[in-house]
Amino acid sequence: MVESSSPLNPYTLHIYTPSVRLILLYSRKNTMPRNIIKIYIANFLTGLVFWYSVEKLFMYTIGIHAFGVSINAVVLVIVTSIFDIPFGVLADRWNRTYTLALGILALGVGSLIAGLSHNLLMYAFGTAIYGLYICLTNGTFQAITYDSLKEAGKETSYARHQGISYGLFMAAIAVASPIGGLIAHSFGYRATYYVSAGVCVVNALVILRMHEPSFHKLAAGVTLHQHIREATKLIFSNKTLMYVSSILLVAGMLRSSLNEYAGLYFIAIGFGAIGSGWANGGKWLFGAIGQFLASKMSRYFNWMIALFFIAFVIMSSWRTPLGLIFLATFSYGIVLNEAQALAQQHINSSLRATVFSVINFGTSALMIPLGLAFGALAQRYSVFTAYQLFALIGLVYFVIWLLWRRHMYVRPVQDVTIESMKLT
């Protein structure tokens, strides 16, 4: 429950629960732009998913093994491939606040269905609903953050605020992962899904308290086809966006393999519920640290790209300590933040969520055959052998990146307006 003292200090938000009092202090002289604190809270609550760390263990208990895990992952990428772009357009053309709230409710419903599952078919249905959450929130959090800052004339601080927002999301997963392991150990795997669904209800209420930035209302009156075409044209016509998109696409694909299959990796090296919880928590904690530090490390952007690919390739090629997984997620946190911040400078508000949906579509499309191949290799040989497939992809792209990056340059923002879209 949220209560306010009287008079309320404009730099202090008091949140009371029966046993917890959280005080957030803002030391800056100017008040924060509207929405930003709510975006922080919503990102943190979005990360409080307690079943992430024990998902693969739960799937094993209901008879879903390595290849079934990959089938489930393919279901997820098929759903995201189909709906990611249309839902990105929905966020740009309709209402980003409502889109986010729908996405969080989809996370809750998907968690509930998965937790009630007894076989692959029902679990995959829950995963499909979970995929809608990804589509509805992908790019939408970033878009509403950027436009909220732009509305206040503070868009130059986007990288810092987005780093804090996504860092809080990852930190929440890091906190929820070991707690999820303890919940599973004490009350069973299904309890982690039910608790996560309850958090989603609270999160949706927080999101509905946000206001819609005025910049967003420019996107009405354009057809779905026009919107997608203009977003795609913008990416291919801008060298900076092309460069950033390729990084987000390939690095995102490798990071997705860690999200989807790290649980199998932890099982293969002998971790149970509690061990997997701590390992998964560490993975997300280092990603959060990367996000928090990203705005201060922008000058090392290219070095972080190199570090991510090198760490991932080594981790995927041999059985290595968890430290390399943590190093890969740390560097990816910086790369993701800086790449998105650079891209935002080249995207008009009316296309902001759609452009990132187009990029995510590319990642999802590639993960369909790769996910099936991963599952087949893991089932026939081992998880470690399957990860070598992604190591090869990472190595090839890293070599291409070393050659290409010297020819990349930053173009000024290309102003794509709704009026120009209507004339095309």
VOMI-214327 format. One record per residue (C-alpha): residue in three letters; chain; x, y, z. Coordinates in pm, 1 decimal. Example, Ala and Ser with C-alpha at 12.3 -4.5 7.8 and 13.67 -1.06 7.14 Angstrom:
2
- residuo, cadena, u, v, w
- ALA, A, 1230.0, -450.0, 780.0
- SER, A, 1367.0, -106.0, 714.0
# end
This chain:
424
- residuo, cadena, u, v, w
- MET, A, 0.0, 0.0, 0.0
- VAL, A, 129.6, 346.5, -83.3
- GLU, A, 68.5, 629.6, 163.4
- SER, A, 197.6, 983.7, 171.7
- SER, A, 305.5, 1188.0, 469.5
- SER, A, 184.1, 1544.1, 508.5
- PRO, A, 343.4, 1753.4, 382.1
- LEU, A, 511.1, 1516.3, 132.7
- ASN, A, 877.3, 1584.4, 64.7
- PRO, A, 901.6, 1613.2, -316.5
- TYR, A, 1224.2, 1413.2, -309.0
- THR, A, 1095.2, 1126.2, -95.2
- LEU, A, 846.5, 851.5, -176.4
- HIS, A, 720.3, 655.5, 125.2
- ILE, A, 598.7, 302.5, 55.3
- TYR, A, 453.1, 111.3, 348.6
- THR, A, 372.8, -257.7, 380.4
- PRO, A, 287.2, -444.6, 699.8
- SER, A, 656.1, -522.0, 759.8
- VAL, A, 853.2, -311.2, 515.2
- ARG, A, 912.5, 63.8, 483.2
- LEU, A, 1104.4, 158.3, 171.7
- ILE, A, 1225.6, 516.3, 134.0
- LEU, A, 1357.3, 631.9, -201.1
- LEU, A, 1551.0, 959.8, -175.4
- TYR, A, 1620.6, 1183.7, -472.1
- SER, A, 1919.7, 1408.8, -419.6
- ARG, A, 1895.0, 1597.0, -746.4
- LYS, A, 1786.8, 1960.6, -727.6
- ASN, A, 1519.1, 1917.4, -992.8
- THR, A, 1232.0, 1677.0, -949.1
- MET, A, 1237.0, 1364.1, -1161.6
- PRO, A, 1036.2, 1364.4, -1487.0
- ARG, A, 687.7, 1222.5, -1453.2
- ASN, A, 669.5, 843.8, -1486.8
- ILE, A, 1036.8, 774.1, -1420.7
- ILE, A, 1001.2, 651.6, -1061.4
- LYS, A, 698.3, 443.4, -1156.5
- ILE, A, 900.9, 299.6, -1444.4
- TYR, A, 1176.6, 209.5, -1197.3
- ILE, A, 926.6, 34.2, -968.1
- ALA, A, 753.7, -142.4, -1258.5
- ASN, A, 1085.1, -271.5, -1395.1
- PHE, A, 1181.0, -407.6, -1054.1
- LEU, A, 844.4, -579.6, -1007.5
- THR, A, 864.9, -721.6, -1359.8
- GLY, A, 1187.2, -895.5, -1262.2
- LEU, A, 1037.4, -1059.5, -952.0
- VAL, A, 972.7, -1389.9, -1126.9
- PHE, A, 1058.7, -1670.4, -887.6
- TRP, A, 1037.1, -1963.6, -1128.6
- TYR, A, 1310.4, -1857.1, -1371.3
- SER, A, 1586.1, -2025.5, -1170.8
- VAL, A, 1407.3, -2359.0, -1124.2
- GLU, A, 1208.5, -2379.9, -1449.0
- LYS, A, 1418.0, -2656.1, -1609.7
- LEU, A, 1415.5, -2858.1, -1288.2
- PHE, A, 1035.8, -2832.3, -1275.1
- MET, A, 1009.3, -2931.2, -1641.4
- TYR, A, 1217.2, -3240.1, -1568.2
- THR, A, 977.8, -3339.5, -1287.2
- ILE, A, 680.5, -3338.3, -1526.8
- GLY, A, 863.3, -3541.5, -1791.0
- ILE, A, 1003.8, -3265.9, -2014.4
- HIS, A, 1370.6, -3328.2, -2092.1
- ALA, A, 1634.5, -3164.9, -2315.6
- PHE, A, 1457.7, -3188.9, -2650.8
- GLY, A, 1122.5, -3100.7, -2492.9
- VAL, A, 1288.4, -2796.2, -2336.5
- SER, A, 1404.8, -2686.2, -2682.4
- ILE, A, 1055.5, -2745.4, -2826.7
- ASN, A, 913.4, -2522.2, -2554.5
- ALA, A, 1176.2, -2257.1, -2634.9
- VAL, A, 1084.4, -2278.1, -3004.7
- VAL, A, 718.3, -2223.5, -2915.3
- LEU, A, 828.0, -1905.8, -2739.4
- VAL, A, 1025.7, -1772.9, -3035.1
- ILE, A, 746.4, -1861.0, -3280.3
- VAL, A, 498.9, -1659.3, -3073.1
- THR, A, 738.9, -1367.6, -3043.7
- SER, A, 815.7, -1384.8, -3416.6
- ILE, A, 446.0, -1362.3, -3503.8
- PHE, A, 337.7, -1096.6, -3255.3
- ASP, A, 645.9, -888.0, -3175.8
- ILE, A, 612.4, -638.8, -3462.6
- PRO, A, 229.9, -603.5, -3450.7
- PHE, A, 242.3, -545.2, -3075.0
- GLY, A, 525.2, -295.8, -3118.6
- VAL, A, 303.2, -108.9, -3361.9
- LEU, A, 17.4, -137.3, -3111.0
- ALA, A, 232.8, 32.6, -2847.2
- ASP, A, 322.3, 313.2, -3089.5
- ARG, A, -31.8, 366.5, -3220.6
- TRP, A, -249.9, 298.6, -2916.7
- ASN, A, -137.5, 350.7, -2556.4
- ARG, A, 195.0, 238.5, -2413.0
- THR, A, 71.4, 234.3, -2055.5
- TYR, A, -215.5, -1.6, -2139.0
- THR, A, 15.4, -209.7, -2358.6
- LEU, A, 257.1, -256.0, -2068.8
- ALA, A, -24.0, -345.9, -1829.2
- LEU, A, -155.9, -608.6, -2072.9
- GLY, A, 194.5, -747.6, -2105.4
- ILE, A, 237.9, -784.8, -1730.5
- LEU, A, -100.9, -955.2, -1700.4
- ALA, A, 10.6, -1195.4, -1975.8
- LEU, A, 319.9, -1272.7, -1765.5
- GLY, A, 93.5, -1349.6, -1469.4
- VAL, A, -146.6, -1570.0, -1665.1
- GLY, A, 138.3, -1751.0, -1840.0
- SER, A, 305.7, -1816.7, -1504.8
- LEU, A, -17.0, -1952.9, -1358.7
- ILE, A, -81.2, -2188.2, -1653.2
- ALA, A, 278.7, -2313.0, -1654.3
- GLY, A, 264.6, -2375.6, -1280.9
- LEU, A, -49.6, -2584.6, -1320.2
- SER, A, 99.7, -2793.0, -1603.3
- HIS, A, 154.8, -3168.3, -1600.0
- ASN, A, 287.7, -3217.5, -1953.3
- LEU, A, 466.9, -3042.7, -2238.0
- LEU, A, 147.0, -2941.8, -2420.0
- MET, A, 2.5, -2745.7, -2129.8
- TYR, A, 339.4, -2599.3, -2035.2
- ALA, A, 394.0, -2484.9, -2393.7
- PHE, A, 53.4, -2313.1, -2384.6
- GLY, A, 165.4, -2121.4, -2076.1
- THR, A, 488.4, -2037.6, -2257.3
- ALA, A, 289.0, -1902.9, -2552.4
- ILE, A, 100.6, -1665.5, -2319.6
- TYR, A, 434.0, -1570.5, -2164.6
- GLY, A, 553.8, -1489.3, -2517.8
- LEU, A, 277.3, -1231.3, -2546.4
- TYR, A, 423.7, -1061.3, -2238.5
- ILE, A, 759.3, -1034.8, -2414.7
- CYS, A, 600.2, -891.2, -2729.4
- LEU, A, 389.0, -637.4, -2541.9
- THR, A, 678.8, -507.0, -2331.6
- ASN, A, 971.3, -534.5, -2577.3
- GLY, A, 1069.9, -180.8, -2667.8
- THR, A, 766.4, -35.3, -2489.0
- PHE, A, 941.5, 25.4, -2157.2
- GLN, A, 1228.1, 192.5, -2344.8
- ALA, A, 993.4, 400.7, -2559.0
- ILE, A, 789.3, 535.7, -2267.8
- THR, A, 1111.6, 609.1, -2076.6
- TYR, A, 1264.0, 806.1, -2363.3
- ASP, A, 945.1, 1001.1, -2439.2
- SER, A, 888.1, 1077.1, -2069.6
- LEU, A, 1237.6, 1223.6, -2052.4
- LYS, A, 1194.8, 1408.4, -2381.1
- GLU, A, 872.0, 1559.9, -2254.0
- ALA, A, 1075.5, 1710.0, -1969.0
- GLY, A, 1364.4, 1810.8, -2197.7
- LYS, A, 1595.5, 1552.5, -2037.5
- GLU, A, 1629.9, 1297.2, -2315.9
- THR, A, 2010.6, 1327.2, -2301.9
- SER, A, 1997.8, 1140.2, -1969.3
- TYR, A, 1820.2, 842.8, -2129.4
- ALA, A, 2118.1, 604.3, -2103.6
- ARG, A, 2146.8, 664.7, -1728.8
- HIS, A, 1776.0, 623.4, -1656.0
- GLN, A, 1739.5, 323.5, -1885.2
- GLY, A, 2045.6, 169.3, -1721.9
- ILE, A, 1888.1, 213.4, -1379.1
- SER, A, 1551.1, 80.1, -1500.9
- TYR, A, 1685.4, -231.6, -1668.4
- GLY, A, 1940.4, -274.0, -1392.1
- LEU, A, 1655.8, -285.2, -1140.3
- PHE, A, 1479.2, -543.4, -1358.7
- MET, A, 1789.1, -763.0, -1366.4
- ALA, A, 1861.4, -704.3, -998.0
- ALA, A, 1507.6, -818.2, -917.4
- ILE, A, 1565.5, -1142.1, -1109.6
- ALA, A, 1893.9, -1182.3, -922.0
- VAL, A, 1705.5, -1143.1, -592.4
- ALA, A, 1413.7, -1363.8, -698.7
- SER, A, 1635.6, -1647.9, -826.8
- PRO, A, 1779.9, -1771.7, -494.0
- ILE, A, 1448.4, -1697.2, -322.1
- GLY, A, 1278.7, -1907.0, -590.2
- GLY, A, 1521.2, -2190.4, -516.5
- LEU, A, 1434.1, -2170.9, -147.3
- ILE, A, 1058.4, -2156.9, -221.6
- ALA, A, 1090.3, -2460.5, -448.8
- HIS, A, 1292.9, -2647.9, -187.4
- SER, A, 1042.2, -2569.0, 89.9
- PHE, A, 703.1, -2564.8, -85.9
- GLY, A, 756.9, -2724.4, -426.6
- TYR, A, 830.8, -2592.3, -773.1
- ARG, A, 470.9, -2493.3, -848.0
- ALA, A, 465.7, -2241.5, -563.4
- THR, A, 725.5, -2028.4, -744.9
- TYR, A, 486.0, -1983.3, -1036.5
- TYR, A, 189.4, -1890.5, -817.9
- VAL, A, 381.0, -1628.3, -617.8
- SER, A, 511.8, -1476.2, -942.6
- ALA, A, 156.4, -1443.7, -1076.4
- GLY, A, 54.9, -1250.8, -763.7
- VAL, A, 337.9, -1000.6, -809.7
- CYS, A, 213.0, -933.4, -1163.3
- VAL, A, -122.5, -806.9, -1034.4
- VAL, A, 53.3, -549.3, -816.0
- ASN, A, 280.2, -450.8, -1104.9
- ALA, A, -12.3, -394.5, -1342.8
- LEU, A, -169.1, -155.9, -1091.0
- VAL, A, 157.5, 40.5, -1067.9
- ILE, A, 180.2, 67.8, -1446.8
- LEU, A, -177.1, 191.3, -1478.6
- ARG, A, -78.5, 485.6, -1257.7
- MET, A, 162.1, 610.7, -1528.3
- HIS, A, 61.2, 887.4, -1765.2
- GLU, A, 99.6, 874.9, -2143.0
- PRO, A, 375.6, 1108.9, -2270.5
- SER, A, 241.4, 1370.8, -2512.4
- PHE, A, 501.6, 1279.3, -2778.1
- HIS, A, 341.5, 939.6, -2823.8
- LYS, A, 6.8, 1065.0, -2950.9
- LEU, A, 147.9, 1142.9, -3296.0
- ALA, A, 118.7, 785.1, -3421.6
- ALA, A, -253.2, 755.2, -3491.9
- GLY, A, -395.8, 733.3, -3843.8
- VAL, A, -121.5, 520.7, -4002.7
- THR, A, -185.0, 168.8, -4130.0
- LEU, A, -5.8, -130.6, -3981.1
- HIS, A, 170.4, -199.4, -4310.4
- GLN, A, 294.5, 159.2, -4338.9
- HIS, A, 422.0, 155.1, -3982.5
- ILE, A, 623.1, -164.7, -4028.4
- ARG, A, 752.2, -52.0, -4368.4
- GLU, A, 873.6, 283.2, -4236.1
- ALA, A, 1043.0, 122.3, -3934.5
- THR, A, 1221.4, -130.2, -4155.7
- LYS, A, 1318.0, 137.5, -4408.9
- LEU, A, 1461.0, 353.0, -4130.8
- ILE, A, 1685.5, 69.8, -4008.2
- PHE, A, 1824.2, -8.5, -4354.7
- SER, A, 1868.3, 356.3, -4455.1
- ASN, A, 2074.4, 453.9, -4151.0
- LYS, A, 2423.9, 306.6, -4114.3
- THR, A, 2428.7, 361.7, -3740.1
- LEU, A, 2097.6, 180.3, -3696.2
- MET, A, 2220.6, -100.9, -3919.7
- TYR, A, 2534.0, -135.7, -3708.4
- VAL, A, 2345.1, -122.4, -3378.6
- SER, A, 2073.4, -357.4, -3506.1
- SER, A, 2327.4, -622.1, -3603.4
- ILE, A, 2482.1, -605.7, -3256.0
- LEU, A, 2144.2, -625.8, -3083.0
- LEU, A, 2033.7, -910.0, -3310.2
- VAL, A, 2337.0, -1138.1, -3276.0
- ALA, A, 2430.7, -1052.1, -2917.2
- GLY, A, 2062.4, -1080.9, -2825.0
- MET, A, 2049.6, -1426.4, -2982.8
- LEU, A, 2350.6, -1544.1, -2781.3
- ARG, A, 2209.0, -1387.5, -2464.5
- SER, A, 1878.7, -1562.7, -2537.8
- SER, A, 2060.7, -1896.2, -2537.3
- LEU, A, 2180.3, -1814.4, -2184.6
- ASN, A, 1827.8, -1721.2, -2077.9
- GLU, A, 1667.0, -2033.0, -2223.9
- TYR, A, 1930.0, -2300.8, -2173.2
- ALA, A, 2149.5, -2192.2, -1880.8
- GLY, A, 1919.3, -2399.3, -1658.5
- LEU, A, 2022.5, -2709.8, -1852.2
- TYR, A, 2385.9, -2603.3, -1815.3
- PHE, A, 2345.3, -2576.9, -1437.7
- ILE, A, 2175.0, -2917.4, -1419.9
- ALA, A, 2455.5, -3070.8, -1629.0
- ILE, A, 2717.2, -2952.4, -1379.1
- GLY, A, 2516.3, -3096.8, -1091.1
- PHE, A, 2316.8, -2805.8, -945.0
- GLY, A, 1983.4, -2864.4, -771.4
- ALA, A, 1709.0, -2612.8, -689.7
- ILE, A, 1909.0, -2400.9, -445.5
- GLY, A, 2231.8, -2417.0, -647.7
- SER, A, 2050.4, -2324.8, -968.9
- GLY, A, 1882.7, -2037.5, -784.9
- TRP, A, 2211.8, -1887.7, -672.7
- ALA, A, 2379.6, -1945.4, -1010.4
- ASN, A, 2092.2, -1786.5, -1199.4
- GLY, A, 2085.0, -1502.4, -949.2
- GLY, A, 2454.2, -1438.5, -1002.0
- LYS, A, 2405.3, -1435.2, -1378.2
- TRP, A, 2138.3, -1166.8, -1356.1
- LEU, A, 2318.1, -972.9, -1082.1
- PHE, A, 2622.4, -919.7, -1303.1
- GLY, A, 2393.1, -811.8, -1586.5
- ALA, A, 2235.1, -559.4, -1350.7
- ILE, A, 2576.5, -424.5, -1251.3
- GLY, A, 2655.1, -379.5, -1620.4
- GLN, A, 2335.1, -181.7, -1669.7
- PHE, A, 2399.5, 38.6, -1367.3
- LEU, A, 2751.4, 120.4, -1488.9
- ALA, A, 2665.5, 148.9, -1858.8
- SER, A, 2621.1, 527.0, -1877.0
- LYS, A, 2964.0, 575.6, -1716.7
- MET, A, 3134.4, 329.7, -1951.7
- SER, A, 3004.1, 448.0, -2288.0
- ARG, A, 3359.8, 526.3, -2401.4
- TYR, A, 3437.9, 152.9, -2369.4
- PHE, A, 3142.2, 44.1, -2584.5
- ASN, A, 3354.5, -135.9, -2845.3
- TRP, A, 3568.0, -299.6, -2578.0
- MET, A, 3254.0, -432.8, -2408.2
- ILE, A, 3129.5, -576.7, -2738.0
- ALA, A, 3459.8, -758.8, -2778.1
- LEU, A, 3454.1, -876.5, -2414.6
- PHE, A, 3102.9, -1016.1, -2449.1
- PHE, A, 3176.1, -1219.1, -2759.9
- ILE, A, 3510.4, -1348.1, -2630.9
- ALA, A, 3363.3, -1450.4, -2293.3
- PHE, A, 3062.5, -1616.5, -2457.0
- VAL, A, 3268.6, -1806.9, -2714.1
- ILE, A, 3505.4, -1942.2, -2446.6
- MET, A, 3217.6, -2028.3, -2211.8
- SER, A, 3029.5, -2208.5, -2490.2
- SER, A, 3329.5, -2396.7, -2623.5
- TRP, A, 3449.1, -2564.2, -2304.1
- ARG, A, 3317.7, -2653.5, -1961.0
- THR, A, 3418.9, -2342.5, -1775.2
- PRO, A, 3362.2, -2186.4, -1431.1
- LEU, A, 3053.3, -1971.7, -1381.7
- GLY, A, 3276.6, -1664.3, -1382.5
- LEU, A, 3275.2, -1649.1, -1763.4
- ILE, A, 2894.8, -1661.2, -1771.5
- PHE, A, 2889.8, -1374.1, -1523.6
- LEU, A, 3146.8, -1182.3, -1730.6
- ALA, A, 2940.6, -1232.1, -2046.6
- THR, A, 2621.5, -1105.7, -1881.0
- PHE, A, 2804.5, -808.4, -1727.2
- SER, A, 2944.1, -694.0, -2062.0
- TYR, A, 2611.7, -761.1, -2235.6
- GLY, A, 2437.0, -531.0, -1988.2
- ILE, A, 2664.6, -245.7, -2095.7
- VAL, A, 2637.8, -329.2, -2466.6
- LEU, A, 2258.3, -349.5, -2455.8
- ASN, A, 2218.7, -16.8, -2277.2
- GLU, A, 2459.1, 176.8, -2498.3
- ALA, A, 2333.6, 21.0, -2822.0
- GLN, A, 1973.4, 107.9, -2737.6
- ALA, A, 2069.0, 460.3, -2629.9
- LEU, A, 2252.8, 515.9, -2959.0
- ALA, A, 1958.3, 379.6, -3155.4
- GLN, A, 1704.8, 598.5, -2971.7
- GLN, A, 1879.9, 910.0, -3103.8
- HIS, A, 1801.4, 799.2, -3459.1
- ILE, A, 1436.6, 696.4, -3415.4
- ASN, A, 1129.9, 918.9, -3429.4
- SER, A, 890.3, 875.6, -3136.1
- SER, A, 613.3, 737.7, -3357.6
- LEU, A, 838.2, 445.7, -3460.3
- ARG, A, 1029.3, 390.4, -3138.4
- ALA, A, 875.1, 63.4, -3017.2
- THR, A, 825.0, -71.5, -3370.1
- VAL, A, 1193.6, -43.4, -3465.3
- PHE, A, 1299.1, -251.2, -3165.6
- SER, A, 1023.3, -501.2, -3243.0
- VAL, A, 1162.9, -544.1, -3594.8
- ILE, A, 1507.8, -614.4, -3446.9
- ASN, A, 1362.1, -859.4, -3193.9
- PHE, A, 1174.6, -1031.6, -3476.0
- GLY, A, 1505.6, -1102.4, -3646.2
- THR, A, 1645.2, -1254.2, -3327.3
- SER, A, 1335.6, -1470.2, -3277.0
- ALA, A, 1334.3, -1590.1, -3637.4
- LEU, A, 1695.0, -1707.8, -3606.0
- MET, A, 1630.2, -1878.6, -3272.2
- ILE, A, 1365.2, -2113.7, -3419.3
- PRO, A, 1603.0, -2338.3, -3619.6
- LEU, A, 1887.9, -2281.8, -3374.0
- GLY, A, 1668.2, -2383.3, -3081.3
- LEU, A, 1569.3, -2708.1, -3253.0
- ALA, A, 1932.4, -2777.5, -3339.5
- PHE, A, 2036.1, -2705.3, -2979.8
- GLY, A, 1775.0, -2946.8, -2844.3
- ALA, A, 1876.0, -3223.4, -3084.9
- LEU, A, 2246.5, -3184.4, -3000.2
- ALA, A, 2177.0, -3169.3, -2625.4
- GLN, A, 1958.4, -3480.0, -2642.5
- ARG, A, 2203.8, -3681.1, -2853.7
- TYR, A, 2533.2, -3557.6, -2707.0
- SER, A, 2533.5, -3302.5, -2423.0
- VAL, A, 2440.7, -2946.1, -2332.5
- PHE, A, 2806.5, -2852.4, -2365.0
- THR, A, 2819.4, -2981.2, -2722.3
- ALA, A, 2499.2, -2795.2, -2806.3
- TYR, A, 2642.9, -2467.6, -2678.1
- GLN, A, 2932.5, -2503.0, -2923.2
- LEU, A, 2681.6, -2423.7, -3199.1
- PHE, A, 2628.6, -2078.1, -3050.7
- ALA, A, 3002.6, -2044.9, -2989.2
- LEU, A, 3061.9, -2086.6, -3363.6
- ILE, A, 2801.7, -1820.0, -3446.8
- GLY, A, 2953.3, -1582.0, -3194.1
- LEU, A, 3303.0, -1638.5, -3330.5
- VAL, A, 3199.0, -1576.5, -3692.3
- TYR, A, 3015.0, -1254.7, -3606.6
- PHE, A, 3302.9, -1133.7, -3389.8
- VAL, A, 3542.5, -1161.6, -3684.2
- ILE, A, 3293.7, -977.4, -3910.5
- TRP, A, 3247.1, -709.5, -3643.7
- LEU, A, 3621.5, -651.9, -3615.8
- LEU, A, 3632.8, -577.0, -3988.1
- TRP, A, 3304.3, -379.3, -4012.8
- ARG, A, 3322.6, -151.2, -3710.4
- ARG, A, 3595.1, 64.6, -3867.1
- HIS, A, 3352.3, 170.2, -4140.9
- MET, A, 3067.2, 263.0, -3902.7
- TYR, A, 2987.3, 626.8, -3844.8
- VAL, A, 2712.1, 805.0, -3649.3
- ARG, A, 2456.2, 985.2, -3859.4
- PRO, A, 2235.4, 1267.4, -3734.8
- VAL, A, 1884.3, 1179.7, -3630.0
- GLN, A, 1667.6, 1100.1, -3928.9
- ASP, A, 1333.9, 1266.7, -3872.0
- VAL, A, 1062.7, 1032.3, -3996.6
- THR, A, 728.5, 1203.9, -3945.6
- ILE, A, 376.8, 1075.1, -3969.8
- GLU, A, 310.0, 1324.7, -4247.7
- SER, A, 586.4, 1172.9, -4460.1
- MET, A, 446.5, 826.5, -4390.7
- LYS, A, 104.6, 928.8, -4514.4
- LEU, A, 254.5, 1053.2, -4839.7
- THR, A, 432.4, 722.0, -4912.2
# end
